[in-house]
Amino acid sequence: MRGPYALARVTVVRAAVARAMVWTGVLGAVAGALVPTLVPRLPATVAGAGLFVAAAVYGAVRRRAWWRSRAAAAQRAPFTVTVEPARLTRRRHSADNGLRMLAGLLVLAGAGLAAGPAAGMAVAGLGAGLLLSVRRLARWERSREVLFWASTDDGWLLGRRSATGPWSSTGPAAGRVRPVVRPAGSARR
């Protein structure tokens, strides 16, 4: 990329996605457990526990080689970029993807009518596995004293691999960046 552009920290975006999946799955599982379903509650809960574990393992090991190669190919970030503070990244993610999370919750609640809490537990397990994957990447960053960043246009960083642009890297001090300009309406009185 040329010219000024904004970067969001990879672990912050991935953690925001994973947490959204965990909460959506938990709420979907609770909705499936509270309403009468077509499947008896005990078998649905046991199946959901198995799906939770399987999805957590899948989420933890999913695309490990791709993430590792992406981190190895990261270029040093130029001085013309702006790094986005973690708090603003989380806020932007929740604002941009609020409708998707609501739609996912409605789908899981609908699936709960048929299968009880199993579908919600599977989604929560996938989110938990992704959180483990994020922690592994953060530990890798700490051990090498480097932070990985991607363009804020890359969105979820979980979609199609071809849609994700190249990563940039900085030193660990860039992770403590604070907003330069306060959002409108947040001035102190």
Secondary structure, DSSP 8 states (H G I E B T S, - for coil): --S--EEEEHHHHHHHHHHHHHHHHHHHHHHHHHS--SS-HHHHHHHHHHHHHHHHHHHHHTTHHHHHHHHHT-EE--TT-EE--HHHHHHHHHHHHHHHHHHHHHHHHHHHHHHTTHHHHHHHHHHHHHHHHHHHHHHHHHHHT-EEEEEGGGTTSSS-GGGS---EEE-GGGGG---SS--TT----
